[in-house]
Amino acid sequence: MFKRSIVILLAFLFLSSVKSYAQCAMCKAVIEGGNETMAEGVNSGITYLMVFPYILVAILFYFIYRHRKKNKKITP
């Protein structure tokens, strides 16, 4: 049942993805000016801000994994 719900969720996410413009109005106005270095700076900033949530989630999963592995060794 769990595997089926994951497959359904992934299918929904895949089928519902559409091309969208994900920039706010201010970012779009700055980038449309034609300055390539400004556009590269905005893209670098977005990438920089995007990395930290992934790092935090990875650390969380590591601690959950370590906790489960530790509990598995204790129980006979």
HTML snippet that shows the backbone in 3Dmol.js (N, CA, C, O; Angstrom):
<script src="https://3Dmol.org/build/3Dmol-min.js"></script>
<div id="view" style="width:600px;height:400px;position:relative"></div>
<script>
const pdb = `
ATOM      1  N   MET A   1       0.822  -1.192   0.000  1.00  0.00           N
ATOM      2  CA  MET A   1       0.000   0.000   0.000  1.00  0.00           C
ATOM      3  C   MET A   1       0.872   1.264   0.000  1.00  0.00           C
ATOM      4  O   MET A   1       0.589   2.238  -0.698  1.00  0.00           O
ATOM      5  N   PHE A   2       1.947   1.214   0.813  1.00  0.00           N
ATOM      6  CA  PHE A   2       2.839   2.367   0.911  1.00  0.00           C
ATOM      7  C   PHE A   2       3.529   2.637  -0.427  1.00  0.00           C
ATOM      8  O   PHE A   2       3.643   3.785  -0.855  1.00  0.00           O
ATOM      9  N   LYS A   3       3.989   1.561  -1.085  1.00  0.00           N
ATOM     10  CA  LYS A   3       4.661   1.725  -2.375  1.00  0.00           C
ATOM     11  C   LYS A   3       3.699   2.278  -3.421  1.00  0.00           C
ATOM     12  O   LYS A   3       4.081   3.096  -4.259  1.00  0.00           O
ATOM     13  N   ARG A   4       2.463   1.829  -3.364  1.00  0.00           N
ATOM     14  CA  ARG A   4       1.478   2.305  -4.327  1.00  0.00           C
ATOM     15  C   ARG A   4       1.212   3.795  -4.141  1.00  0.00           C
ATOM     16  O   ARG A   4       1.093   4.530  -5.121  1.00  0.00           O
ATOM     17  N   SER A   5       1.117   4.247  -2.882  1.00  0.00           N
ATOM     18  CA  SER A   5       0.860   5.666  -2.635  1.00  0.00           C
ATOM     19  C   SER A   5       2.045   6.523  -3.079  1.00  0.00           C
ATOM     20  O   SER A   5       1.854   7.642  -3.554  1.00  0.00           O
ATOM     21  N   ILE A   6       3.259   6.010  -2.929  1.00  0.00           N
ATOM     22  CA  ILE A   6       4.436   6.754  -3.389  1.00  0.00           C
ATOM     23  C   ILE A   6       4.430   6.864  -4.906  1.00  0.00           C
ATOM     24  O   ILE A   6       4.732   7.924  -5.453  1.00  0.00           O
ATOM     25  N   VAL A   7       4.087   5.776  -5.589  1.00  0.00           N
ATOM     26  CA  VAL A   7       4.035   5.797  -7.051  1.00  0.00           C
ATOM     27  C   VAL A   7       2.968   6.781  -7.524  1.00  0.00           C
ATOM     28  O   VAL A   7       3.191   7.525  -8.479  1.00  0.00           O
ATOM     29  N   ILE A   8       1.817   6.789  -6.866  1.00  0.00           N
ATOM     30  CA  ILE A   8       0.751   7.715  -7.238  1.00  0.00           C
ATOM     31  C   ILE A   8       1.198   9.159  -7.011  1.00  0.00           C
ATOM     32  O   ILE A   8       0.943  10.027  -7.846  1.00  0.00           O
ATOM     33  N   LEU A   9       1.856   9.414  -5.896  1.00  0.00           N
ATOM     34  CA  LEU A   9       2.346  10.763  -5.598  1.00  0.00           C
ATOM     35  C   LEU A   9       3.369  11.208  -6.640  1.00  0.00           C
ATOM     36  O   LEU A   9       3.300  12.335  -7.131  1.00  0.00           O
ATOM     37  N   LEU A  10       4.311  10.341  -6.979  1.00  0.00           N
ATOM     38  CA  LEU A  10       5.320  10.694  -7.978  1.00  0.00           C
ATOM     39  C   LEU A  10       4.686  10.920  -9.350  1.00  0.00           C
ATOM     40  O   LEU A  10       5.080  11.831 -10.077  1.00  0.00           O
ATOM     41  N   ALA A  11       3.714  10.095  -9.698  1.00  0.00           N
ATOM     42  CA  ALA A  11       3.024  10.281 -10.979  1.00  0.00           C
ATOM     43  C   ALA A  11       2.290  11.618 -11.003  1.00  0.00           C
ATOM     44  O   ALA A  11       2.305  12.321 -12.014  1.00  0.00           O
ATOM     45  N   PHE A  12       1.652  11.966  -9.897  1.00  0.00           N
ATOM     46  CA  PHE A  12       0.955  13.250  -9.815  1.00  0.00           C
ATOM     47  C   PHE A  12       1.924  14.413  -9.951  1.00  0.00           C
ATOM     48  O   PHE A  12       1.653  15.370 -10.677  1.00  0.00           O
ATOM     49  N   LEU A  13       3.062  14.333  -9.251  1.00  0.00           N
ATOM     50  CA  LEU A  13       4.048  15.407  -9.327  1.00  0.00           C
ATOM     51  C   LEU A  13       4.633  15.519 -10.732  1.00  0.00           C
ATOM     52  O   LEU A  13       4.854  16.623 -11.229  1.00  0.00           O
ATOM     53  N   PHE A  14       4.881  14.390 -11.366  1.00  0.00           N
ATOM     54  CA  PHE A  14       5.438  14.408 -12.717  1.00  0.00           C
ATOM     55  C   PHE A  14       4.444  14.974 -13.720  1.00  0.00           C
ATOM     56  O   PHE A  14       4.813  15.769 -14.584  1.00  0.00           O
ATOM     57  N   LEU A  15       3.190  14.568 -13.606  1.00  0.00           N
ATOM     58  CA  LEU A  15       2.188  15.017 -14.567  1.00  0.00           C
ATOM     59  C   LEU A  15       1.732  16.449 -14.321  1.00  0.00           C
ATOM     60  O   LEU A  15       1.265  17.116 -15.244  1.00  0.00           O
ATOM     61  N   SER A  16       1.863  16.925 -13.093  1.00  0.00           N
ATOM     62  CA  SER A  16       1.396  18.273 -12.796  1.00  0.00           C
ATOM     63  C   SER A  16       2.474  19.333 -13.008  1.00  0.00           C
ATOM     64  O   SER A  16       2.214  20.527 -12.857  1.00  0.00           O
ATOM     65  N   SER A  17       3.677  18.900 -13.356  1.00  0.00           N
ATOM     66  CA  SER A  17       4.737  19.885 -13.562  1.00  0.00           C
ATOM     67  C   SER A  17       4.527  20.574 -14.902  1.00  0.00           C
ATOM     68  O   SER A  17       4.411  19.932 -15.946  1.00  0.00           O
ATOM     69  N   VAL A  18       4.483  21.860 -14.843  1.00  0.00           N
ATOM     70  CA  VAL A  18       4.346  22.665 -16.041  1.00  0.00           C
ATOM     71  C   VAL A  18       5.433  23.724 -16.024  1.00  0.00           C
ATOM     72  O   VAL A  18       5.985  24.055 -14.974  1.00  0.00           O
ATOM     73  N   LYS A  19       5.724  24.236 -17.177  1.00  0.00           N
ATOM     74  CA  LYS A  19       6.724  25.284 -17.252  1.00  0.00           C
ATOM     75  C   LYS A  19       6.156  26.532 -16.591  1.00  0.00           C
ATOM     76  O   LYS A  19       5.080  27.012 -16.947  1.00  0.00           O
ATOM     77  N   SER A  20       6.890  27.037 -15.638  1.00  0.00           N
ATOM     78  CA  SER A  20       6.421  28.225 -14.940  1.00  0.00           C
ATOM     79  C   SER A  20       7.573  29.215 -14.803  1.00  0.00           C
ATOM     80  O   SER A  20       8.746  28.850 -14.883  1.00  0.00           O
ATOM     81  N   TYR A  21       7.214  30.440 -14.600  1.00  0.00           N
ATOM     82  CA  TYR A  21       8.197  31.480 -14.379  1.00  0.00           C
ATOM     83  C   TYR A  21       8.251  31.727 -12.884  1.00  0.00           C
ATOM     84  O   TYR A  21       7.332  32.306 -12.307  1.00  0.00           O
ATOM     85  N   ALA A  22       9.337  31.282 -12.258  1.00  0.00           N
ATOM     86  CA  ALA A  22       9.413  31.253 -10.807  1.00  0.00           C
ATOM     87  C   ALA A  22      10.138  32.456 -10.209  1.00  0.00           C
ATOM     88  O   ALA A  22      10.522  32.425  -9.040  1.00  0.00           O
ATOM     89  N   GLN A  23      10.323  33.480 -10.971  1.00  0.00           N
ATOM     90  CA  GLN A  23      11.012  34.641 -10.427  1.00  0.00           C
ATOM     91  C   GLN A  23       9.998  35.654  -9.923  1.00  0.00           C
ATOM     92  O   GLN A  23       8.909  35.803 -10.476  1.00  0.00           O
ATOM     93  N   CYS A  24      10.381  36.338  -8.867  1.00  0.00           N
ATOM     94  CA  CYS A  24       9.505  37.396  -8.382  1.00  0.00           C
ATOM     95  C   CYS A  24       9.588  38.582  -9.351  1.00  0.00           C
ATOM     96  O   CYS A  24      10.439  38.603 -10.240  1.00  0.00           O
ATOM     97  N   ALA A  25       8.736  39.528  -9.181  1.00  0.00           N
ATOM     98  CA  ALA A  25       8.671  40.661 -10.108  1.00  0.00           C
ATOM     99  C   ALA A  25       9.963  41.477 -10.088  1.00  0.00           C
ATOM    100  O   ALA A  25      10.416  41.944 -11.133  1.00  0.00           O
ATOM    101  N   MET A  26      10.552  41.649  -8.919  1.00  0.00           N
ATOM    102  CA  MET A  26      11.778  42.440  -8.828  1.00  0.00           C
ATOM    103  C   MET A  26      12.951  41.729  -9.511  1.00  0.00           C
ATOM    104  O   MET A  26      13.728  42.359 -10.230  1.00  0.00           O
ATOM    105  N   CYS A  27      13.076  40.428  -9.287  1.00  0.00           N
ATOM    106  CA  CYS A  27      14.167  39.678  -9.920  1.00  0.00           C
ATOM    107  C   CYS A  27      14.012  39.703 -11.434  1.00  0.00           C
ATOM    108  O   CYS A  27      14.986  39.878 -12.166  1.00  0.00           O
ATOM    109  N   LYS A  28      12.793  39.529 -11.890  1.00  0.00           N
ATOM    110  CA  LYS A  28      12.547  39.530 -13.328  1.00  0.00           C
ATOM    111  C   LYS A  28      12.876  40.892 -13.929  1.00  0.00           C
ATOM    112  O   LYS A  28      13.438  40.961 -15.022  1.00  0.00           O
ATOM    113  N   ALA A  29      12.538  41.972 -13.236  1.00  0.00           N
ATOM    114  CA  ALA A  29      12.819  43.321 -13.743  1.00  0.00           C
ATOM    115  C   ALA A  29      14.325  43.574 -13.822  1.00  0.00           C
ATOM    116  O   ALA A  29      14.797  44.225 -14.754  1.00  0.00           O
ATOM    117  N   VAL A  30      15.073  43.068 -12.857  1.00  0.00           N
ATOM    118  CA  VAL A  30      16.525  43.263 -12.859  1.00  0.00           C
ATOM    119  C   VAL A  30      17.157  42.471 -13.990  1.00  0.00           C
ATOM    120  O   VAL A  30      18.038  42.975 -14.687  1.00  0.00           O
ATOM    121  N   ILE A  31      16.716  41.244 -14.174  1.00  0.00           N
ATOM    122  CA  ILE A  31      17.325  40.384 -15.188  1.00  0.00           C
ATOM    123  C   ILE A  31      16.951  40.825 -16.595  1.00  0.00           C
ATOM    124  O   ILE A  31      17.763  40.676 -17.509  1.00  0.00           O
ATOM    125  N   GLU A  32      15.772  41.355 -16.800  1.00  0.00           N
ATOM    126  CA  GLU A  32      15.351  41.782 -18.127  1.00  0.00           C
ATOM    127  C   GLU A  32      16.126  42.987 -18.623  1.00  0.00           C
ATOM    128  O   GLU A  32      16.033  43.339 -19.799  1.00  0.00           O
ATOM    129  N   GLY A  33      16.885  43.624 -17.750  1.00  0.00           N
ATOM    130  CA  GLY A  33      17.676  44.780 -18.152  1.00  0.00           C
ATOM    131  C   GLY A  33      18.741  44.443 -19.170  1.00  0.00           C
ATOM    132  O   GLY A  33      19.226  45.339 -19.860  1.00  0.00           O
ATOM    133  N   GLY A  34      19.125  43.171 -19.289  1.00  0.00           N
ATOM    134  CA  GLY A  34      20.104  42.772 -20.285  1.00  0.00           C
ATOM    135  C   GLY A  34      21.516  42.657 -19.754  1.00  0.00           C
ATOM    136  O   GLY A  34      22.419  42.301 -20.511  1.00  0.00           O
ATOM    137  N   ASN A  35      21.741  42.942 -18.487  1.00  0.00           N
ATOM    138  CA  ASN A  35      23.063  42.839 -17.897  1.00  0.00           C
ATOM    139  C   ASN A  35      23.317  41.378 -17.518  1.00  0.00           C
ATOM    140  O   ASN A  35      22.697  40.860 -16.590  1.00  0.00           O
ATOM    141  N   GLU A  36      24.229  40.715 -18.239  1.00  0.00           N
ATOM    142  CA  GLU A  36      24.473  39.296 -18.004  1.00  0.00           C
ATOM    143  C   GLU A  36      25.133  39.037 -16.660  1.00  0.00           C
ATOM    144  O   GLU A  36      24.855  38.016 -16.031  1.00  0.00           O
ATOM    145  N   THR A  37      25.993  39.925 -16.207  1.00  0.00           N
ATOM    146  CA  THR A  37      26.646  39.699 -14.917  1.00  0.00           C
ATOM    147  C   THR A  37      25.629  39.792 -13.788  1.00  0.00           C
ATOM    148  O   THR A  37      25.742  39.077 -12.793  1.00  0.00           O
ATOM    149  N   MET A  38      24.643  40.660 -13.932  1.00  0.00           N
ATOM    150  CA  MET A  38      23.591  40.762 -12.920  1.00  0.00           C
ATOM    151  C   MET A  38      22.762  39.480 -12.904  1.00  0.00           C
ATOM    152  O   MET A  38      22.407  38.985 -11.834  1.00  0.00           O
ATOM    153  N   ALA A  39      22.454  38.944 -14.073  1.00  0.00           N
ATOM    154  CA  ALA A  39      21.674  37.707 -14.159  1.00  0.00           C
ATOM    155  C   ALA A  39      22.448  36.541 -13.553  1.00  0.00           C
ATOM    156  O   ALA A  39      21.867  35.708 -12.857  1.00  0.00           O
ATOM    157  N   GLU A  40      23.746  36.475 -13.810  1.00  0.00           N
ATOM    158  CA  GLU A  40      24.569  35.422 -13.211  1.00  0.00           C
ATOM    159  C   GLU A  40      24.620  35.563 -11.698  1.00  0.00           C
ATOM    160  O   GLU A  40      24.614  34.565 -10.978  1.00  0.00           O
ATOM    161  N   GLY A  41      24.670  36.790 -11.217  1.00  0.00           N
ATOM    162  CA  GLY A  41      24.676  37.024  -9.780  1.00  0.00           C
ATOM    163  C   GLY A  41      23.373  36.585  -9.124  1.00  0.00           C
ATOM    164  O   GLY A  41      23.388  35.999  -8.041  1.00  0.00           O
ATOM    165  N   VAL A  42      22.255  36.864  -9.770  1.00  0.00           N
ATOM    166  CA  VAL A  42      20.956  36.446  -9.234  1.00  0.00           C
ATOM    167  C   VAL A  42      20.871  34.925  -9.215  1.00  0.00           C
ATOM    168  O   VAL A  42      20.413  34.346  -8.231  1.00  0.00           O
ATOM    169  N   ASN A  43      21.307  34.273 -10.287  1.00  0.00           N
ATOM    170  CA  ASN A  43      21.289  32.816 -10.336  1.00  0.00           C
ATOM    171  C   ASN A  43      22.211  32.207  -9.285  1.00  0.00           C
ATOM    172  O   ASN A  43      21.860  31.200  -8.670  1.00  0.00           O
ATOM    173  N   SER A  44      23.363  32.790  -9.071  1.00  0.00           N
ATOM    174  CA  SER A  44      24.283  32.303  -8.040  1.00  0.00           C
ATOM    175  C   SER A  44      23.673  32.474  -6.653  1.00  0.00           C
ATOM    176  O   SER A  44      23.808  31.597  -5.800  1.00  0.00           O
ATOM    177  N   GLY A  45      23.011  33.590  -6.430  1.00  0.00           N
ATOM    178  CA  GLY A  45      22.358  33.819  -5.142  1.00  0.00           C
ATOM    179  C   GLY A  45      21.237  32.833  -4.882  1.00  0.00           C
ATOM    180  O   GLY A  45      21.074  32.361  -3.757  1.00  0.00           O
ATOM    181  N   ILE A  46      20.468  32.520  -5.902  1.00  0.00           N
ATOM    182  CA  ILE A  46      19.390  31.538  -5.750  1.00  0.00           C
ATOM    183  C   ILE A  46      19.976  30.169  -5.419  1.00  0.00           C
ATOM    184  O   ILE A  46      19.465  29.465  -4.548  1.00  0.00           O
ATOM    185  N   THR A  47      21.043  29.797  -6.113  1.00  0.00           N
ATOM    186  CA  THR A  47      21.692  28.512  -5.834  1.00  0.00           C
ATOM    187  C   THR A  47      22.250  28.485  -4.424  1.00  0.00           C
ATOM    188  O   THR A  47      22.116  27.480  -3.726  1.00  0.00           O
ATOM    189  N   TYR A  48      22.866  29.562  -3.998  1.00  0.00           N
ATOM    190  CA  TYR A  48      23.430  29.653  -2.652  1.00  0.00           C
ATOM    191  C   TYR A  48      22.338  29.498  -1.596  1.00  0.00           C
ATOM    192  O   TYR A  48      22.525  28.780  -0.614  1.00  0.00           O
ATOM    193  N   LEU A  49      21.212  30.156  -1.787  1.00  0.00           N
ATOM    194  CA  LEU A  49      20.118  30.058  -0.823  1.00  0.00           C
ATOM    195  C   LEU A  49      19.437  28.692  -0.857  1.00  0.00           C
ATOM    196  O   LEU A  49      18.865  28.262   0.144  1.00  0.00           O
ATOM    197  N   MET A  50      19.492  28.014  -1.987  1.00  0.00           N
ATOM    198  CA  MET A  50      18.842  26.724  -2.131  1.00  0.00           C
ATOM    199  C   MET A  50      19.629  25.606  -1.449  1.00  0.00           C
ATOM    200  O   MET A  50      19.040  24.591  -1.078  1.00  0.00           O
ATOM    201  N   VAL A  51      20.923  25.759  -1.276  1.00  0.00           N
ATOM    202  CA  VAL A  51      21.767  24.693  -0.735  1.00  0.00           C
ATOM    203  C   VAL A  51      21.464  24.428   0.736  1.00  0.00           C
ATOM    204  O   VAL A  51      21.460  23.268   1.148  1.00  0.00           O
ATOM    205  N   PHE A  52      21.214  25.434   1.526  1.00  0.00           N
ATOM    206  CA  PHE A  52      21.079  25.259   2.964  1.00  0.00           C
ATOM    207  C   PHE A  52      19.893  24.404   3.393  1.00  0.00           C
ATOM    208  O   PHE A  52      20.059  23.595   4.306  1.00  0.00           O
ATOM    209  N   PRO A  53      18.717  24.524   2.804  1.00  0.00           N
ATOM    210  CA  PRO A  53      17.641  23.597   3.193  1.00  0.00           C
ATOM    211  C   PRO A  53      17.988  22.142   2.904  1.00  0.00           C
ATOM    212  O   PRO A  53      17.628  21.258   3.681  1.00  0.00           O
ATOM    213  N   TYR A  54      18.682  21.881   1.801  1.00  0.00           N
ATOM    214  CA  TYR A  54      19.076  20.511   1.489  1.00  0.00           C
ATOM    215  C   TYR A  54      20.084  19.993   2.507  1.00  0.00           C
ATOM    216  O   TYR A  54      20.013  18.831   2.908  1.00  0.00           O
ATOM    217  N   ILE A  55      21.010  20.826   2.926  1.00  0.00           N
ATOM    218  CA  ILE A  55      21.981  20.416   3.938  1.00  0.00           C
ATOM    219  C   ILE A  55      21.272  20.108   5.253  1.00  0.00           C
ATOM    220  O   ILE A  55      21.577  19.105   5.898  1.00  0.00           O
ATOM    221  N   LEU A  56      20.331  20.959   5.653  1.00  0.00           N
ATOM    222  CA  LEU A  56      19.607  20.723   6.901  1.00  0.00           C
ATOM    223  C   LEU A  56      18.784  19.434   6.854  1.00  0.00           C
ATOM    224  O   LEU A  56      18.741  18.694   7.837  1.00  0.00           O
ATOM    225  N   VAL A  57      18.143  19.164   5.740  1.00  0.00           N
ATOM    226  CA  VAL A  57      17.370  17.926   5.607  1.00  0.00           C
ATOM    227  C   VAL A  57      18.300  16.717   5.626  1.00  0.00           C
ATOM    228  O   VAL A  57      17.968  15.698   6.232  1.00  0.00           O
ATOM    229  N   ALA A  58      19.458  16.812   4.974  1.00  0.00           N
ATOM    230  CA  ALA A  58      20.419  15.707   4.981  1.00  0.00           C
ATOM    231  C   ALA A  58      20.918  15.423   6.395  1.00  0.00           C
ATOM    232  O   ALA A  58      21.053  14.262   6.783  1.00  0.00           O
ATOM    233  N   ILE A  59      21.191  16.469   7.162  1.00  0.00           N
ATOM    234  CA  ILE A  59      21.622  16.291   8.551  1.00  0.00           C
ATOM    235  C   ILE A  59      20.517  15.647   9.374  1.00  0.00           C
ATOM    236  O   ILE A  59      20.789  14.763  10.187  1.00  0.00           O
ATOM    237  N   LEU A  60      19.286  16.072   9.179  1.00  0.00           N
ATOM    238  CA  LEU A  60      18.154  15.486   9.889  1.00  0.00           C
ATOM    239  C   LEU A  60      18.039  13.994   9.588  1.00  0.00           C
ATOM    240  O   LEU A  60      17.885  13.188  10.506  1.00  0.00           O
ATOM    241  N   PHE A  61      18.111  13.619   8.310  1.00  0.00           N
ATOM    242  CA  PHE A  61      18.016  12.210   7.951  1.00  0.00           C
ATOM    243  C   PHE A  61      19.199  11.405   8.489  1.00  0.00           C
ATOM    244  O   PHE A  61      19.038  10.238   8.847  1.00  0.00           O
ATOM    245  N   TYR A  62      20.370  12.008   8.550  1.00  0.00           N
ATOM    246  CA  TYR A  62      21.521  11.320   9.117  1.00  0.00           C
ATOM    247  C   TYR A  62      21.281  10.995  10.589  1.00  0.00           C
ATOM    248  O   TYR A  62      21.550   9.877  11.029  1.00  0.00           O
ATOM    249  N   PHE A  63      20.779  11.964  11.353  1.00  0.00           N
ATOM    250  CA  PHE A  63      20.522  11.713  12.765  1.00  0.00           C
ATOM    251  C   PHE A  63      19.403  10.702  12.970  1.00  0.00           C
ATOM    252  O   PHE A  63      19.464   9.897  13.900  1.00  0.00           O
ATOM    253  N   ILE A  64      18.396  10.730  12.128  1.00  0.00           N
ATOM    254  CA  ILE A  64      17.334   9.721  12.219  1.00  0.00           C
ATOM    255  C   ILE A  64      17.904   8.337  11.916  1.00  0.00           C
ATOM    256  O   ILE A  64      17.598   7.371  12.616  1.00  0.00           O
ATOM    257  N   TYR A  65      18.725   8.242  10.883  1.00  0.00           N
ATOM    258  CA  TYR A  65      19.353   6.970  10.528  1.00  0.00           C
ATOM    259  C   TYR A  65      20.220   6.457  11.666  1.00  0.00           C
ATOM    260  O   TYR A  65      20.153   5.281  12.023  1.00  0.00           O
ATOM    261  N   ARG A  66      21.031   7.338  12.236  1.00  0.00           N
ATOM    262  CA  ARG A  66      21.916   6.940  13.333  1.00  0.00           C
ATOM    263  C   ARG A  66      21.120   6.501  14.553  1.00  0.00           C
ATOM    264  O   ARG A  66      21.487   5.533  15.219  1.00  0.00           O
ATOM    265  N   HIS A  67      20.032   7.204  14.850  1.00  0.00           N
ATOM    266  CA  HIS A  67      19.187   6.853  15.991  1.00  0.00           C
ATOM    267  C   HIS A  67      18.532   5.486  15.785  1.00  0.00           C
ATOM    268  O   HIS A  67      18.487   4.677  16.711  1.00  0.00           O
ATOM    269  N   ARG A  68      18.027   5.226  14.583  1.00  0.00           N
ATOM    270  CA  ARG A  68      17.382   3.932  14.303  1.00  0.00           C
ATOM    271  C   ARG A  68      18.395   2.791  14.338  1.00  0.00           C
ATOM    272  O   ARG A  68      18.094   1.704  14.831  1.00  0.00           O
ATOM    273  N   LYS A  69      19.589   3.037  13.818  1.00  0.00           N
ATOM    274  CA  LYS A  69      20.618   2.005  13.828  1.00  0.00           C
ATOM    275  C   LYS A  69      21.064   1.689  15.253  1.00  0.00           C
ATOM    276  O   LYS A  69      21.329   0.535  15.589  1.00  0.00           O
ATOM    277  N   LYS A  70      21.142   2.714  16.074  1.00  0.00           N
ATOM    278  CA  LYS A  70      21.528   2.539  17.474  1.00  0.00           C
ATOM    279  C   LYS A  70      20.462   1.742  18.227  1.00  0.00           C
ATOM    280  O   LYS A  70      20.799   0.860  19.017  1.00  0.00           O
ATOM    281  N   ASN A  71      19.195   2.037  17.996  1.00  0.00           N
ATOM    282  CA  ASN A  71      18.108   1.317  18.654  1.00  0.00           C
ATOM    283  C   ASN A  71      18.016  -0.120  18.173  1.00  0.00           C
ATOM    284  O   ASN A  71      17.616  -0.999  18.936  1.00  0.00           O
ATOM    285  N   LYS A  72      18.374  -0.373  16.941  1.00  0.00           N
ATOM    286  CA  LYS A  72      18.319  -1.729  16.395  1.00  0.00           C
ATOM    287  C   LYS A  72      19.367  -2.625  17.061  1.00  0.00           C
ATOM    288  O   LYS A  72      19.118  -3.811  17.273  1.00  0.00           O
ATOM    289  N   LYS A  73      20.527  -2.072  17.389  1.00  0.00           N
ATOM    290  CA  LYS A  73      21.580  -2.845  18.053  1.00  0.00           C
ATOM    291  C   LYS A  73      21.212  -3.182  19.490  1.00  0.00           C
ATOM    292  O   LYS A  73      21.597  -4.238  19.990  1.00  0.00           O
ATOM    293  N   ILE A  74      20.479  -2.313  20.158  1.00  0.00           N
ATOM    294  CA  ILE A  74      20.144  -2.513  21.574  1.00  0.00           C
ATOM    295  C   ILE A  74      19.132  -3.638  21.738  1.00  0.00           C
ATOM    296  O   ILE A  74      19.283  -4.469  22.634  1.00  0.00           O
ATOM    297  N   THR A  75      18.121  -3.684  20.911  1.00  0.00           N
ATOM    298  CA  THR A  75      17.074  -4.698  21.052  1.00  0.00           C
ATOM    299  C   THR A  75      17.594  -6.037  20.542  1.00  0.00           C
ATOM    300  O   THR A  75      18.194  -6.091  19.468  1.00  0.00           O
ATOM    301  N   PRO A  76      17.375  -7.134  21.298  1.00  0.00           N
ATOM    302  CA  PRO A  76      17.886  -8.444  20.882  1.00  0.00           C
ATOM    303  C   PRO A  76      17.080  -9.047  19.764  1.00  0.00           C
ATOM    304  O   PRO A  76      17.387 -10.148  19.306  1.00  0.00           O
TER     305      PRO A  76
END
`;
const viewer = $3Dmol.createViewer("view");
viewer.addModel(pdb, "pdb");
viewer.setStyle({}, {cartoon: {color: "spectrum"}});
viewer.zoomTo();
viewer.render();
</script>
